[in-house]
Amino acid sequence: MSPKTVPDNDALLDAPEHVLSTLEQDGSRRWLRPRLSTGKWWHRRRIVAYLLMVVFVAIPHLRIGGKPVILLDIAARKFTIFGKTFLPTDTMLLALLMLTVFVSIVLITAIAGRAWCGWACPQTVYMEFLFRPIDRLFEGTKGKGGKAKHQLSFAMQILRFAVYAVLCGFLAHTFLAYFVGTDRLAQWVRSSPIEHPVAFVVMAATLGLMLFDFMFFREQLCLIACPYGRFQSVMLDQQSMIVAYDPGRGEPRKKGRHTASDGAGDCVDCNQCVVVCPTGIDIRNGLQMECINCTQCIDACDDVMEKVGSPKGLIRYGSQDSIAGKAKKLIRARTIIYPVILLALMSGLVYAISTKSGFDARIIRKSGAPFTVYPDGTVSNEFRVRLVNRTSDTQIYSVTPDDSEEITIEVLDEDKLQLKADQSVLVPVHVKFKSSLTRGNGHKIVSATIKDQSNNVREVEFSLLGPGS
């Protein structure tokens, strides 16, 4: 048998210069150190970013009606949003809330492109306006960015890691406050981790993931892990606003800033739009999944255009149609259908929340014999009443049958009628009535009123079973 033939390396296809913007031709990591272009768009983004940082830290401490603005207590299966507490049984409310958020993101994307990614995503906000400035401070490129002026010594690397660890630790604790509340978190911080090992492990894992992300993974989270960029092809249309290069004006490119030649475009091929990009792409190659609409290329290009005496806007916010010279269409299928759906969802959500009582009450029939007949001709049914106190105060409840029906309701454990805030219990009740009430078809629908101390009232219905005809 003849030996296997090894193909000649010359017959293999050469890889492109960058398979990904963060990979070199040989497959090694291409570390991005984008230069900083401090134009008008960067100043606007910086203001938004710092405001969002303050909001992120402040939200767990804010209260509405004594309840946190946002508290996602997974362990207790309670979700407080804008002072309203949702429970796992609130399937419709939770579904409406999630659909409202989803459709809002789709609508914003259809109109303003990836505005979320470049302006509000926590990954972009903290990476570009907190951690990259720290890198530039240590690398001697403060306010400029780009390649480091000097290699960091081991001691400086340890110091930078310590700064990262402190900041990520603060962010990890703030993140944890969204799930356990600030009061419980403050108690845990002052006590030993042995007293709350699960929470400590969660916080430590969050800290580790943040350090991994902001120190190593960085822009690869947007390029590899985040699905949003891959969804943009179905959420954008030709009229959606994006950061785009105008090839009709820029091509063919001039070779050198000051070269003037007949028929040449405004692009001087300075490559500044590439060196400032935090994801390492060339915006001149058209709409790309990796573009996060951070507008750094706009600021860099406008600065170059001003220096060479050409009009600004070679790279600008615009739709694909506007770049191609077509008319702008604000009214189109997406801008009509999405707002209508969003309005319907928000209306349903507001109505469901506004009509929600201060407590929930649901009747559950006990298993076993459907009814019991006594010698005196009376009949009894056994039920359990599921009560959920949605107020922030302790409440005592009363159960009163409808006056129009000859029934009596006996609560078998009256202590369970006192509920603490957000408490849920099953209250056993014994319902007695005359056998004549069900004569004819064997059942009868009756109602009862449940009331708390805050005058919240719920009408509930019992389906009584008894002897038929």
N, C-alpha and C positions, 0 to 999 in steps of 0.2 A: 504494500500500500504506500502510495507516495505521500510525503509529508504535506501538511496543509500549507497553502500559500498565504503568506502575510501580505496584505495589501500595501502598496507603496503609499507613504504619507503624502506624496505629491498629488495622489488621486483624490484625497479628502477635500471637501469644501472648506474654505476658510470661514471662520466665524466672523460675524460683523464686529465692528469696533466695540459695541456694547450690546450684549444680549438683553440686559436690563440696564437702566440708567445707574444702578448701583453695583453692576458687575463689569469687571474688565474682560478683555478678549480671552484671557487664559482662565477665566472663571473665578478669579480672586475678587475680594470685596473692594469696591471702589468707594472710599470714604468721601462723602460730600461735605465740603466746607464752603457753602455759598457766600459770595460777597454780599454786602448789605447796600441796598439802594434806598436811601431815605427820602423818597419823594412824597407827594401829597397822599397817594394811596397808602403808603406805609404808615404815615402819621395817623390816618383814619383807622387803619387796622389796629394800631397800637392802642389807641383810645378804647376801641371796642374790646380788645383783648384784656386790658387791665380792668375794665368794668366787669367783664365776665369772670375774671379771677375773684374779684370782690364778691360778686353774686354767688359764686360756687361756695365760698367759705361762709358767707352770711346765711344762706338758706336754712341750714340745719338749726340755726339759733332763732329764726323768726317764728312767730306764733300767730295763728288766726283763731280767735275764740278759745284760747288756751291750748290749742293743738298745734303741732309743728306744721309748717307749710308743706313739707314733704317728709314723710317717714315711711320707709318700705320695710316694715317689720316682718320678715319672712318667717322667723321662728314662731311668732304668734299668729301668723297668717292674717295680718292687718296692714292695710295700705292707706296711709293718710296723704291726701293730695289736696292742697289749698284748703286745709282745715276740714275736709270731708273724709271720713273713714270708710274705706271699701273693704269688704270681706270676701272670702272665696265664693260665698253664695251669691255675690253681686255679679253674676256672670254677664248680664246685659250691660251693666255700667262699665265694667272693665273692658268688655269688647268694644263699646262705643268710644271709650277713652283711647284705646290702642289704635282703633281705626282712624280716629280724629288726628292723632299724632302722625300716623303713616301718610294719610292723604295730605296733611299740611306739608310734610317734607316733599311729597311728589309735586304738589302745586308750586312750592318755592323753587324746586329744581326746574320745572317746566318754564318758569318765568325768568328766574335769575341764575340758572345753571347751578354750579357747585358752590354757591355762596356759603353753604354750611361748612364745607371742607376748609375753605380758605379763611373764613371769618369767625366761625363759632365752634368748630370741633375742638374738644379739649386737647387732642393730640397736637393739633396745629398751634393752638393758643399757647400751651405750655412749652412746646418744643421751640417755637420761633421767638417767643417773648420772655422766656424765663431761662431755659437751659442753654440755648445757643448763645445768648449774651454772656452766660457764665463761662462757656468755652472760650469765647473771644477775649474775655478778661484775662483768663489764665494763659492763653496763647499769644497775647500781645497784639490782638487785632480788634480791640474794642472800638465799636462804632464803624468798623470797616468790613470785617469778615474776611473770608478768603483763606489762603494757605497760612498755616501757623508760622509766626516769625522765628520760633525756636522750639526745640524738642523739650517737652516737659520732663523735669527730673522726677525721680521716683517719689521724693518727698512732696513735690507739687501734685503729682498724680494722686497720692493719698489724700492730700488736702482737698483736691477737687472732688474726689469720691466722698469725702466727709460732708462737703457742702451739698452734694447731690443727695446723700443719705438723709440729711436733716430735712431738706425740702420735700423729698419723697415721703419721709416719715410723717411730716405735717399733712401732706396731701392724702396719705393713706388713712390717717386718723379722721380727717374731714370726710373722706369717702365712707368710712365705717359709720360715721355719725348719721348718714342718710338711712342706715339700716337698723341702728340700735337707739338713736336719739342722743342728744348731747348730754342729758343728765346721767344716763347709764354709762356713757363713754367716760365722763369725768370721774365717776366712781371707779371704773376699771383702771384708768390712768394712775389713780392714787393708790391702788391696791396691787397685790402680787399677781403675776400672770397665772399662778397655780390656781387662783380662785376663779378664773374664767379662761381655761385653756383653749376652748374652741374659738372664742373671739380673738384671743391672742394669735393663734395660728392663722386665722383669716387675715388679721392686720399684717402679720409678718409676711404672708404670701403676697398680699397686695403690695407691700413695700418692695419685695423682691421683684415682682413683675414690673413695677414702675421703674426700678433701677435698671432692669434688663432692657426695657423699652427705651428710656430716655438716654441711656449710656451706650447701648449697642444697637438695638433693632431700629430705632429712629424712624427715618422716612420709609423704611421697608414695611412698616405697619400699613401705610397708605397704599404702597405699591403691591404688596403681596397678600396681606391678611384682610384688609377692609374690603367688603363686597360692594361698597357704595359706587366706586368707580366703574365696576362692571355693570351696575344697574343703570348707569347714566344713558346708555344707548337706547333704553326703552323709555326713559323719563324725559329726555331732551327731544326737541324738534328743531327745525331749521330757523325758528324764530326765537329760541331760547338764548338768553344772554350768556356769553362765555368770554373768556380772555382769548383774543384771537389776533393773529398776524395778518396784515393786508397784503397778500402777494401781488395783487394788481398794482399796488403803489410801490412795493419794495423790490420787486424783481424786474430785470436781472440785477443782482447785487453789485455794488461797487467794490472793488478790491482796494480797500484803504479808505479811511474817513474822508480825506481831502481830494480824492480822485474824482474828476468830473469828466464824464464821457457821454457822448450822444446816445440816447436810448437807455441809459442806466437808470435803475430805480433808486429809491431813497435809502434802501438798506445798504449800509457801508460794511457789512459783514464783520462787525467789531466783536461779535460773540458775547456781548455783555448780557444779553437776555438769557444765555445759557449759564454763565458763571454765577448769576444771582439766583437761579432757580433752586429751591430747596428740595426738589425731587430729581434734579439733574437732567431735565429734558430740554429739547430745542423746540420752542413754541412755533418756530417757522415751519415745522413739519406738519402742521395742522392740528386738529382736535385729537387729543390723546387721553387715554384712560388715566395716565399718571398726573395730568394737570389738576391741581387743586384750587385753581383760580385765586392764588395768593396775591396777584397783581405786581409782584416784584419785577417781572419782565417789562411791565408797562412803565414803571418808574425809571428803570434803567434805560429803556429805549427813548423815552421822552427827554431824558438828560442828554443823551447822545445827539438826538435830533436838534435840540436847542444849541448845542455846541457847533454843529456843522451847518446851522442856518436853515434847517428844513422844518416843515410844520410837524407838530407833535401828533401822536395818534397812529403811528405806523403799527404799533401794537396797542390795542385798546379793548375796552369792554364793548361787545357788539354781538349780534347774532350772525350765524352763517349766511343768512340771506342779506343782511345789511352789508357785510363784507363783500358780498358778490354784487352789490349795487341794487338789490331789490327793495321794494317798499316794506316798511315795518307794519306788521299786522298784530295789534294788541288783541283784537277779537278773533279768536280761532277756536277750534274744537276743544283743545286742552284747557284754555282759559275760560271756557264756558262750563264744560262738564265737571272739571275738578272743583271749582267753587260751589257749584250746585250740590255736589255730593258732600263737600265739606260743610256747607250750610245745613244740610239735612242732618248730618251726624252731630254737629254742634247743637242744633236745636233739640235733637233727641236726648243728648247728654244733659243739657241744661234743664230740660223738662223732667228727666228722670231724677236728677239731683234735687231740684226744687220741690218735687212732690214726695220725696223720700221723708218718711216720718222720723221722729227722734228715736224710734225703736222698731224692730222687726218682730212680727208675730206670725207663726205658722202652726197649723193644726196637724198633728200626726196621730193616726189611729194606732192604738196598741195592738200587738199581735195576740192571738188567742180567740176565744169565743167572741163573735161579733156583737152579741148583746146578752143580757141576763134578765129573765122575767121573774118577778117576785110574786108571792102569794096574793098580795094586795092589788095586783094588776099593774104595778109600775114596772118600768123597764130601765135598765142602765146601760150606758156605753162608756168605755174607758178610752181616754185620749191623753196625749202629751202635747203641751204647748211649748214650742220653741221660741224663747224670748231672747232678743239681742238688744242690749242697751247701747245706743249709738251716741248718747250724750257724754259730756265730760264729767258728769256728776252721778252720785249714787241715786238710784230711783227705786220707789216702791210701786208695784203695779197692782191693779184690781181688775177682776174679770166679772162682768155683769151680763146676764142673759137678756135677750130682747124681751121687753115687757109684754109683747103681743103673744108670746108663746109660753105655755105652762111647763117650763123646764126649770130645773135647779142645777147649778154648777158648783161642785164642791172641790176646792183645791186641797189635795191630799198632803202637800208639804208647803205650808204658807211661808216658811223661811226662804224658799227659793224665789218668792216674789220680790225680794230685795236684791237688786243687781248693782254691782259696782260699774264704773265707767267702762264701756266696751266689753262687758262680761256677757257671756252667752250661757243659758241653762235650758234644761228640759223640765217643765213643770207638769207633774201628773195631775189630771183632773178627772172627776167622776161626774157624769151627766145623767140625771134621772128625769123621766118624763112618763106620762100616762101612755098606756099601750094604744089608746085610741088615736094617738098622734100619727102613728105609722100605719094605721089600718087602711087597706086599699092597695098599696103597692110595696109595703115593707120598708119604706125609707121616707125621711123628711129632712129638708134643708132648713136649718134655723141659723140665726146670727147671734153674736155676742159682741160686747164692747170691751176692749182692753184699754186702760188709761194709766198714765204715769203721773208723777207729782208735778211735772212741767206742763200738764194739760195736753200732752201729745196723745192722740186718740187713734186707734185702729179698729176697724170693723172686720171681724173674722166670721167665717161660716163653718158650721158643723153639719156633716151628713149623718143624721141619726138613723140607726138601723133597729128594727123591731119586728114584731109579728105582723104578717101580712093579712090578707083577707081571709 
